[in-house]
């Protein structure tokens, strides 16, 4: 006969599902990983097109070079690249009057991998508060 005491104890320790209001008050790594600035920067189709261009170039490009990959005015491209840089997606370096932008591959990979890992660890039944993915409801 197999003892069920261990299984029953773990079932009885599960946290009941919580309300959205309670969930909003809890601290979790997902709070910082779902960064508003990052997603706002990536939400614009033109910025995504510019980012794709820079990712595929695999080198630093000037604003005028990046502007060649889409049908957008130079000043608009410069503004979009600045937004991506402030969100931590791009690195910028100024040499004289030329600003060079390059993708921050490691930073992007870390941010998205961290988000993916955190999302994978969240339990769909609301019982994530085991000390691993949130702070116990504080």
Phi and psi in degrees as GROMACS dihedral restraints (atoms count N, CA, C in turn):
[ dihedral_restraints ]
;  ai    aj    ak    al  type     phi  dphi    fc
    3     4     5     6     1   -91.5    20    10
    4     5     6     7     1   127.0    20    10
    6     7     8     9     1   -71.8    20    10
    7     8     9    10     1   133.9    20    10
    9    10    11    12     1  -102.9    20    10
   10    11    12    13     1     4.5    20    10
   12    13    14    15     1   -61.4    20    10
   13    14    15    16     1   -39.7    20    10
   15    16    17    18     1   -65.8    20    10
   16    17    18    19     1   -42.0    20    10
   18    19    20    21     1   -66.7    20    10
   19    20    21    22     1   -45.0    20    10
   21    22    23    24     1   -65.1    20    10
   22    23    24    25     1   -37.7    20    10
   24    25    26    27     1   -64.5    20    10
   25    26    27    28     1   -41.4    20    10
   27    28    29    30     1   -70.0    20    10
   28    29    30    31     1   -33.8    20    10
   30    31    32    33     1   -67.5    20    10
   31    32    33    34     1   -41.8    20    10
   33    34    35    36     1   -71.8    20    10
   34    35    36    37     1   -19.1    20    10
   36    37    38    39     1   -86.4    20    10
   37    38    39    40     1    -8.1    20    10
   39    40    41    42     1   -64.8    20    10
   40    41    42    43     1   142.1    20    10
   42    43    44    45     1   -79.8    20    10
   43    44    45    46     1   141.6    20    10
   45    46    47    48     1   -69.3    20    10
   46    47    48    49     1   152.6    20    10
   48    49    50    51     1   -57.2    20    10
   49    50    51    52     1   146.1    20    10
   51    52    53    54     1  -110.2    20    10
   52    53    54    55     1   165.8    20    10
   54    55    56    57     1   -80.8    20    10
   55    56    57    58     1   161.6    20    10
   57    58    59    60     1   -58.5    20    10
   58    59    60    61     1   -35.6    20    10
   60    61    62    63     1   -64.0    20    10
   61    62    63    64     1   -43.6    20    10
   63    64    65    66     1   -65.7    20    10
   64    65    66    67     1   -41.0    20    10
   66    67    68    69     1   -62.6    20    10
   67    68    69    70     1   -39.3    20    10
   69    70    71    72     1   -63.8    20    10
   70    71    72    73     1   -29.3    20    10
   72    73    74    75     1   -81.8    20    10
   73    74    75    76     1   -17.2    20    10
   75    76    77    78     1   -77.7    20    10
   76    77    78    79     1   145.4    20    10
   78    79    80    81     1   -92.9    20    10
   79    80    81    82     1   138.3    20    10
   81    82    83    84     1  -152.5    20    10
   82    83    84    85     1   152.4    20    10
   84    85    86    87     1   -56.7    20    10
   85    86    87    88     1   -27.5    20    10
   87    88    89    90     1   -63.2    20    10
   88    89    90    91     1   -24.2    20    10
   90    91    92    93     1   -60.3    20    10
   91    92    93    94     1   -45.0    20    10
   93    94    95    96     1   -83.2    20    10
   94    95    96    97     1   -25.3    20    10
   96    97    98    99     1   -77.0    20    10
   97    98    99   100     1   -28.9    20    10
   99   100   101   102     1   -88.9    20    10
  100   101   102   103     1    67.6    20    10
  102   103   104   105     1   -74.0    20    10
  103   104   105   106     1   123.2    20    10
  105   106   107   108     1   -60.3    20    10
  106   107   108   109     1   -45.3    20    10
  108   109   110   111     1   -62.0    20    10
  109   110   111   112     1   -40.9    20    10
  111   112   113   114     1   -62.5    20    10
  112   113   114   115     1   -50.7    20    10
  114   115   116   117     1   -71.0    20    10
  115   116   117   118     1   -31.9    20    10
  117   118   119   120     1   -64.8    20    10
  118   119   120   121     1   -42.0    20    10
  120   121   122   123     1   -64.5    20    10
  121   122   123   124     1   -37.3    20    10
  123   124   125   126     1   -84.7    20    10
  124   125   126   127     1    -7.9    20    10
  126   127   128   129     1   -77.8    20    10
  127   128   129   130     1   -18.3    20    10
  129   130   131   132     1   -87.6    20    10
  130   131   132   133     1   127.4    20    10
  132   133   134   135     1   -59.4    20    10
  133   134   135   136     1   -36.8    20    10
  135   136   137   138     1   -67.1    20    10
  136   137   138   139     1   -42.4    20    10
  138   139   140   141     1   -63.6    20    10
  139   140   141   142     1   -39.0    20    10
  141   142   143   144     1   -63.2    20    10
  142   143   144   145     1   -39.5    20    10
  144   145   146   147     1   -63.4    20    10
  145   146   147   148     1   -42.6    20    10
  147   148   149   150     1   -65.5    20    10
  148   149   150   151     1   -41.6    20    10
  150   151   152   153     1   -63.7    20    10
  151   152   153   154     1   -44.2    20    10
  153   154   155   156     1   -57.2    20    10
  154   155   156   157     1   -42.6    20    10
  156   157   158   159     1   -60.7    20    10
  157   158   159   160     1   -48.6    20    10
  159   160   161   162     1   -66.1    20    10
  160   161   162   163     1   -39.2    20    10
  162   163   164   165     1   -61.7    20    10
  163   164   165   166     1   -41.9    20    10
  165   166   167   168     1   -75.5    20    10
  166   167   168   169     1   -27.8    20    10
  168   169   170   171     1   -67.7    20    10
  169   170   171   172     1   -34.4    20    10
  171   172   173   174     1    60.9    20    10
  172   173   174   175     1    30.1    20    10
  174   175   176   177     1  -157.0    20    10
  175   176   177   178     1   168.6    20    10
  177   178   179   180     1   -71.9    20    10
  178   179   180   181     1   138.1    20    10
  180   181   182   183     1  -128.3    20    10
  181   182   183   184     1   147.8    20    10
  183   184   185   186     1   -76.3    20    10
  184   185   186   187     1   164.4    20    10
  186   187   188   189     1   -59.9    20    10
  187   188   189   190     1   -41.3    20    10
  189   190   191   192     1   -65.4    20    10
  190   191   192   193     1   -35.6    20    10
  192   193   194   195     1   -64.6    20    10
  193   194   195   196     1   -44.3    20    10
  195   196   197   198     1   -66.1    20    10
  196   197   198   199     1   -36.1    20    10
  198   199   200   201     1   -62.7    20    10
  199   200   201   202     1   -24.8    20    10
  201   202   203   204     1   -68.2    20    10
  202   203   204   205     1   -21.2    20    10
  204   205   206   207     1   -85.4    20    10
  205   206   207   208     1    -2.3    20    10
  207   208   209   210     1  -147.8    20    10
  208   209   210   211     1   165.6    20    10
  210   211   212   213     1   -93.6    20    10
  211   212   213   214     1    59.8    20    10
  213   214   215   216     1  -128.9    20    10
  214   215   216   217     1   143.6    20    10
  216   217   218   219     1   -59.3    20    10
  217   218   219   220     1   146.4    20    10
  219   220   221   222     1   -51.4    20    10
  220   221   222   223     1   -46.2    20    10
  222   223   224   225     1   -65.3    20    10
  223   224   225   226     1   -34.7    20    10
  225   226   227   228     1   -69.6    20    10
  226   227   228   229     1   -41.3    20    10
  228   229   230   231     1   -60.8    20    10
  229   230   231   232     1   -45.0    20    10
  231   232   233   234     1   -59.3    20    10
  232   233   234   235     1   -42.6    20    10
  234   235   236   237     1   -65.4    20    10
  235   236   237   238     1   -43.4    20    10
  237   238   239   240     1   -64.2    20    10
  238   239   240   241     1   -41.7    20    10
  240   241   242   243     1   -64.7    20    10
  241   242   243   244     1   -37.8    20    10
  243   244   245   246     1   -62.1    20    10
  244   245   246   247     1   -40.2    20    10
  246   247   248   249     1   -62.9    20    10
  247   248   249   250     1   -43.5    20    10
  249   250   251   252     1   -65.5    20    10
  250   251   252   253     1   -36.8    20    10
  252   253   254   255     1   -67.2    20    10
  253   254   255   256     1   -43.1    20    10
  255   256   257   258     1   -63.5    20    10
  256   257   258   259     1   -28.9    20    10
  258   259   260   261     1   -81.5    20    10
  259   260   261   262     1    -3.2    20    10
  261   262   263   264     1    86.1    20    10
  262   263   264   265     1     9.4    20    10
  264   265   266   267     1   -83.3    20    10
  265   266   267   268     1   -35.6    20    10
  267   268   269   270     1  -120.2    20    10
  268   269   270   271     1   156.7    20    10
  270   271   272   273     1  -109.3    20    10
  271   272   273   274     1   139.5    20    10
  273   274   275   276     1  -122.0    20    10
  274   275   276   277     1   149.0    20    10
  276   277   278   279     1  -144.4    20    10
  277   278   279   280     1   131.1    20    10
  279   280   281   282     1  -103.5    20    10
  280   281   282   283     1   130.4    20    10
  282   283   284   285     1  -127.4    20    10
  283   284   285   286     1   104.4    20    10
  285   286   287   288     1    64.8    20    10
  286   287   288   289     1  -121.9    20    10
  288   289   290   291     1   -96.8    20    10
  289   290   291   292     1    -1.2    20    10
  291   292   293   294     1   -99.6    20    10
  292   293   294   295     1   131.5    20    10
  294   295   296   297     1  -106.3    20    10
  295   296   297   298     1   129.3    20    10
  297   298   299   300     1  -107.2    20    10
  298   299   300   301     1   134.0    20    10
  300   301   302   303     1  -119.7    20    10
  301   302   303   304     1   141.4    20    10
  303   304   305   306     1  -140.9    20    10
  304   305   306   307     1   151.0    20    10
  306   307   308   309     1   -71.8    20    10
  307   308   309   310     1   143.3    20    10
  309   310   311   312     1   -96.0    20    10
  310   311   312   313     1    79.2    20    10
  312   313   314   315     1   -55.5    20    10
  313   314   315   316     1   -50.8    20    10
  315   316   317   318     1   -61.9    20    10
  316   317   318   319     1   -43.7    20    10
  318   319   320   321     1   -63.3    20    10
  319   320   321   322     1   -45.5    20    10
  321   322   323   324     1   -61.1    20    10
  322   323   324   325     1   -45.9    20    10
  324   325   326   327     1   -62.2    20    10
  325   326   327   328     1   -43.5    20    10
  327   328   329   330     1   -63.6    20    10
  328   329   330   331     1   -43.8    20    10
  330   331   332   333     1   -65.2    20    10
  331   332   333   334     1   -45.6    20    10
  333   334   335   336     1   -73.7    20    10
  334   335   336   337     1   -34.4    20    10
  336   337   338   339     1   -67.1    20    10
  337   338   339   340     1   -41.2    20    10
  339   340   341   342     1   -61.6    20    10
  340   341   342   343     1   -42.2    20    10
  342   343   344   345     1   -64.8    20    10
  343   344   345   346     1   -44.3    20    10
  345   346   347   348     1   -61.7    20    10
  346   347   348   349     1   -44.0    20    10
  348   349   350   351     1   -63.6    20    10
  349   350   351   352     1   -42.5    20    10
  351   352   353   354     1   -65.5    20    10
  352   353   354   355     1   -44.2    20    10
  354   355   356   357     1   -63.2    20    10
  355   356   357   358     1   -38.7    20    10
  357   358   359   360     1   -65.4    20    10
  358   359   360   361     1   -28.4    20    10
  360   361   362   363     1   -85.2    20    10
  361   362   363   364     1   -12.4    20    10
  363   364   365   366     1   -77.1    20    10
  364   365   366   367     1   135.3    20    10
  366   367   368   369     1   -88.4    20    10
  367   368   369   370     1   132.0    20    10
  369   370   371   372     1   -67.7    20    10
  370   371   372   373     1   -14.2    20    10
  372   373   374   375     1   -90.8    20    10
  373   374   375   376     1     7.1    20    10
  375   376   377   378     1    82.7    20    10
  376   377   378   379     1     9.0    20    10
  378   379   380   381     1  -100.8    20    10
  379   380   381   382     1    42.3    20    10
  381   382   383   384     1   -76.6    20    10
  382   383   384   385     1   -16.6    20    10
  384   385   386   387     1   -78.0    20    10
  385   386   387   388     1    73.7    20    10
  387   388   389   390     1  -113.3    20    10
  388   389   390   391     1    17.0    20    10
  390   391   392   393     1    87.4    20    10
  391   392   393   394     1    -4.7    20    10
  393   394   395   396     1   -97.2    20    10
  394   395   396   397     1   -49.8    20    10
  396   397   398   399     1  -105.5    20    10
  397   398   399   400     1    -2.6    20    10
  399   400   401   402     1  -154.1    20    10
  400   401   402   403     1   177.5    20    10
  402   403   404   405     1   -96.7    20    10
  403   404   405   406     1    26.3    20    10
  405   406   407   408     1    79.3    20    10
  406   407   408   409     1    19.0    20    10
  408   409   410   411     1    91.0    20    10
  409   410   411   412     1     8.0    20    10
